[in-house]
Amino acid sequence: MVDYIVEEDSDWDTYVAIILCRGIRAVIEDLTPSENTLLQRTLMSMYAQNPEFVSRFIVDTLKAGESPEEIRQEAKHKLGFIKD
């Protein structure tokens, strides 16, 4: 699909980078309020600059939240680790 869309053959690293980027974006979107797209876009831009910092920041923020276990369970559900 990627090759068709970009109209050229891509290498394996390009495919992996695309999948990882899409996956990380989905995780950030799942862990942040969906009504706050500005926050989601900001975190994605920050992640592109410093992924380790942003990842740690998100985890620390979730841990410090009012109900970290509830958030963790909701995230597990959104990420597909818990099935209905």
C-alpha positions in Angstrom: 0.0 0.0 0.0 2.8 2.4 0.9 4.6 1.8 -2.4 1.4 2.4 -4.3 0.6 5.7 -2.4 4.1 7.1 -2.6 4.5 5.8 -6.2 7.9 4.2 -5.5 9.4 1.2 -3.8 10.2 1.7 -0.1 12.7 -0.2 2.0 11.9 -2.3 5.1 13.0 0.5 7.5 10.5 2.9 5.9 7.7 0.4 6.5 8.7 -0.1 10.1 9.0 3.7 10.8 5.6 4.3 9.4 4.0 1.5 11.5 5.8 2.7 14.7 4.8 6.3 14.1 1.2 5.4 13.5 1.2 3.2 16.6 2.8 5.8 18.8 0.3 8.4 17.6 -2.6 6.0 18.4 -1.2 5.4 21.9 -0.9 9.1 22.6 -4.4 9.7 21.2 -5.8 6.9 23.4 -4.1 8.2 26.5 -5.1 11.9 26.1 -8.6 13.5 26.1 -10.1 13.1 22.6 -11.7 16.5 22.8 -8.3 18.1 23.2 -6.7 17.7 19.7 -4.3 20.6 20.4 -2.9 18.6 23.3 -2.6 15.5 21.2 -0.8 17.4 18.3 1.5 19.1 20.8 2.5 15.8 22.4 3.1 14.3 19.0 5.3 17.2 18.0 7.2 17.0 21.3 7.6 13.3 20.9 9.2 13.8 17.5 11.8 16.0 19.2 12.4 14.0 22.4 10.6 10.7 22.5 12.2 9.5 25.8 11.2 12.7 27.7 7.6 12.7 26.4 7.1 9.0 27.1 8.4 9.4 30.7 6.3 12.6 31.1 3.1 10.8 30.0 3.8 7.8 32.3 4.6 10.1 35.3 1.5 12.2 34.6 -0.7 9.1 34.5 0.8 7.8 37.7 0.2 11.1 39.5 -3.5 11.3 38.3 -6.5 10.9 40.5 -7.1 7.3 39.6 -4.0 5.9 37.9 -5.3 2.3 38.0 -8.6 3.3 36.3 -6.7 5.1 33.6 -4.4 2.1 33.2 -7.4 -0.2 32.8 -9.0 2.1 30.3 -5.8 2.4 28.3 -5.4 -1.5 28.3 -8.9 -1.7 26.9 -8.3 1.0 24.2 -5.0 -0.6 23.2 -6.7 -4.0 22.8 -5.2 -5.8 25.8 -8.6 -6.3 27.4 -11.4 -7.5 25.2 -15.1 -6.9 25.7 
